[in-house]
């Protein structure tokens, strides 16, 4: 985010009758980079007043505005891998679609080539959405075959214990005392 974008953000909020400072924008950006918001607050403002500042409604408005404008990028938990998240990839592909259309409108790109590029991007977007929405976790449950060896017959046997039965069939402990 450069100085012009910061000034535009401040002007946007000023037009709505709200007052924000460069520090507020810096706090919002830093809070996305650090693992906790309090560290970002202490870097900018010191150690006192965090609770009042963080709970302010203006912070959520500012964060929403910066996110919608694309200034806040999602940071994955594992930053060392350098991976791009699904949302970042989708957003960039949509930007490519708009730029391709703009290039076609400006005459910089041949319509035949532009339509082919746009079709390829749309197919990739569609494939990614389908992959993301249909992804399921599949679990295979393997029952225990034998739980002990019979001391008399020396054969493997399956003996159902109380805890296993309660877990398997979602049984609950009897809390009523029957004549005891």
Secondary structure, DSSP 8 states (H G I E B T S, - for coil): --HHHHHHHHHHHHHTT----HHHHHHHHHHHHSSSHHHHHHHHH-SS-HHHHHT-HHHHHHHHHHHHHT-S----S-GGG----HHHHHHHHHHHHHHHHHHHHHTSS-HHHHHHHHHHHHHHHHHHHHHHHH----------S--EE-TTT--EE----HHHHHHHTT-----S-S--
